[in-house]
Amino acid sequence: MTDLQTAPQHQSSFADLGKELWSYLTEKGAAINYEFVEMYVEVPKATGPDAERATWKLNGTLRITTAEHASAA
């Protein structure tokens, strides 16, 4: 039985989780496909709750692939 007070505590942010996932997927040469069927996104043109919005319609596939690139020194 593990004592909760002596067990290692590991907290990560959503950003940390994203970085770890990206690193893992890059090692695997993975691709993520998102398929959208009549998905509407309202994008505000300014700040505030009453801001005018542009409506984007997404229909199709968005493919995200991971890759390692050498950084410039």
C-alpha positions in Angstrom: 0.0 0.0 0.0 1.4 3.4 -0.9 1.2 6.3 1.5 -0.1 9.3 -0.5 2.1 11.7 1.4 5.3 9.9 0.4 4.2 9.0 -3.2 5.9 11.2 -5.8 3.8 14.1 -6.8 3.8 15.1 -10.5 1.8 18.0 -11.7 1.9 19.3 -15.3 0.1 21.9 -17.2 -1.9 21.4 -20.3 1.0 22.9 -22.2 3.5 20.4 -20.7 1.2 17.6 -21.7 1.0 18.9 -25.2 4.8 19.1 -25.5 5.2 15.5 -24.2 2.6 14.3 -26.7 4.2 16.2 -29.6 7.6 14.7 -28.7 6.1 11.2 -28.5 4.3 11.6 -31.8 7.4 13.0 -33.5 9.4 10.0 -32.5 6.7 7.8 -34.1 6.5 9.8 -37.4 2.8 10.2 -36.6 0.0 12.1 -38.4 -3.2 13.3 -36.9 -6.2 13.7 -39.1 -9.2 15.8 -38.1 -12.3 15.5 -40.3 -14.8 18.4 -40.2 -18.3 18.1 -41.6 -20.1 21.5 -41.7 -18.3 22.8 -38.6 -18.9 26.5 -38.0 -16.5 28.6 -36.0 -17.3 32.2 -35.0 -14.2 34.3 -34.8 -14.5 37.7 -33.1 -13.3 40.7 -35.1 -12.6 42.7 -31.9 -12.7 42.1 -28.1 -15.8 42.2 -26.0 -19.0 40.1 -25.7 -20.8 42.0 -28.4 -18.0 42.1 -30.9 -18.9 41.4 -34.5 -17.9 37.9 -35.6 -16.7 36.3 -38.8 -18.1 32.8 -39.4 -15.8 30.2 -40.8 -17.2 27.0 -42.3 -14.9 23.9 -42.2 -15.6 21.0 -44.5 -12.9 18.5 -45.1 -9.8 17.1 -43.5 -7.0 18.9 -41.6 -3.8 16.8 -41.4 -1.2 17.6 -38.8 2.1 15.8 -39.1 5.1 15.9 -36.8 8.7 16.3 -37.9 12.1 17.0 -36.4 14.0 19.9 -37.9 17.6 20.9 -37.0 17.6 24.3 -35.5 19.9 27.1 -36.7 22.8 27.7 -34.3 
